[in-house]
Every structure is written in C-alpha cells, then in structure tokens.
C-alpha cells in the first residue's frame, strides 16, 4: 500500500552495524540451510560435488542459493531472517512493501562480487538498495513514523 506523501528519512535507515549483522547472520543461515538439506535428503554425493567445485563454480552455487533465499524471504516477508534479529525491514521510498521487481533487482545486485563493499561509503546507500529503490529501515522507527504520517493526513482531511 502506498503511503501518500511519505518518504523515507535518513534517521529511519538501519545502521552500518545492523547491515553488517544482517549480511553475516544471513550468510550463516544460508550455510546451515544447505547443510541441513544435504543431511536430511542424504545427499552426501552432492556435498562431495560442492566441495570439489572450483572458485567460480562455488561462487555461482552460492549466488544461486542467495538468489533463492533473498528472493523468497524479501518478496513474501519484506525481510530476511537476519532482519528479524536486527529488527529491520525492507521498504520502498514511499514506505510500501517492496514489489517483486525491486526484490529481484536487490537480489541480483547482491551477487556482484564486491557489492558488500559499497556499504563502506559513509551514509550512502549500498548498491543493491540504491539501484532497486529500496531501503532497509529500523522497523520500530519506521512504524512510528508511518503512524504519525497517517494521523497527520487524517487531520488534514478532516
């Protein structure tokens, strides 16, 4: 749902520390998921194949895992599992839930080899945020700001 006249303020953005935690926690969760799937489906031969991959093949394998992981979680929940821990959420500029194309763009851009380094540029958005038109915000601050915005709009209309 679009929030008429609402725009994401800088103070709503998640800190670099929270963004790093998201990156790290999601990485660990993806690793655990792959290990669990291999174990439960008894795919020991597949595990050996993964271990024998060269650097490029391994990168492509983990890129595919990331694409599925982020694609599913951010499309349906607007947040990856790590974002639950850090109490952050992905939104569009107007505060609405990200559309499928924005999530897919975020996910594809994450696959770029040095994309995580784009977060080292001060307060600037990372590549996968800037180019997908999305923002990772602190959920409680965001909800408070949306509530205040909607109250103001209702007062103006009455």
N, C-alpha and C positions, 0 to 999 in steps of 0.2 A: 504494500500500500504506500503510495507516495504521500509524503508529508508536505503539504502546501507551504512553500516559502521556507522550508527548513534546510539548513546547510550544516555540514559537519564543521565544528570549530576545532582549532588545534588542541585545546585543552582536553578534548574528548579522546584524542589519539592515544593508543597504547604506547607505553614507553619502550625504548630500545631493549631494556632488560626483559620486559614481558615478551617482546617479539623474539628475542633470542631463546627464552624459555620455551615459547611455542615451537620454534624450529627444533630445539633439542628434544623436547618431550615427544613431539610428533615423530621424530626420527626413531626414537626408542620404541614407540608404539608400533610403527611400521615393521621394525625388525622383529618384535615379539609376535605380531600377527603372522608374518611369513613363517617364523619358526613353528608356531602353533599349527598352521595349516599343513606344513610339511610333516609334522609329528602325527597329527590326527588322521591325515589321509595316507599315512605310511608312504611318503614319497621320498624315501632315502636315496633312491637313484636320482631323483630330481635335485635333491640337496647336493649330491656329488657334482651334478652338472653345473649348478650355480657356483660351487666352489672352484670349478675348472674354467669359469669364464675369464676372458682377458679383461683388461681395464675398461675398454669401450663397451663390450658386451655387458659387463656388470653395471656400468653407468646406465645403459639403456634399460636393463632389467629394473633397476631401482627407479628410473624415471617412469616406467610403466606403473610400478607399484604406487608411486607418489601420485600419478595422474588419477588412478582409480580411487585411492584413499581420499585425496582432497576433493576430487570431483564429486564423490558421493556425499561426504560429510558436509562440505560447504554448500552444496546445492540444496540438500534437504534440511540441514540444521543451521546454516549460516555460520558454522564454526566447526573446527576440527576438535577432536577430543582434548588436545592440549589447551585449546582456548577455554574449555570448561574449567580447567585447573587455574588458569590465569585470569579468569572472569572477563574475557574479551569476546568480541563478536565482529563479524564482517558485515558491513553495510555499504550501501551506495551513498553518493553525495547528499541525496535528499533524505537519508535515514531509512530508506526502504530496504527490504531483503534483496540481496544480490540476485540478478537474473542469471539464467543458465549460461548465456554467452560470456558474461563477466567472470563467472566462476571458471569456465573453461579457459578463458584468457589468463586469469591468475595462475591456474594450474599449469598451463603450457609455459608461461614465463618462468615459473619456478624451476623448470627443467634446465634452463640456461646454466652452464657450469659456474659462472661467477656471480650469479644473481644475488645470493645472500650478502655479498659484499656491498651491494647497492644500499644497504641499511647503515653503512658507516658514514654517510654524508650528512652529518648533523641532523636537523629536524626534517629533512626532505623525506618524502615517501620512498619506499623501495620500488624497484622496477615493477614487480607484479601487482602492487597497489596502484601506482600512478597510471600505468598503461591499461589497467582494467577498469579504472574509475571506481575503485573500491577503497574502503578504509577499515582498519582494524581499530576498534574503539573499546574503551573500558565500558562494559555493559551497564553497570550501575549509574555512571555519569551520563551515559547516552540515554537511558530510560528516564532519568530525572529531567534531562534537557528536553526530550520529546514531550514528556508530560507538561512541562511549563509552556512549551511552544503551543501545544494543543489547547491549553487553558487560555492562553493569550488570544488565539484565533477565535475561540468561542466567545470571549469577552468582546472582541472587536465586532463580531457578527450580531451580538445582542444589543 
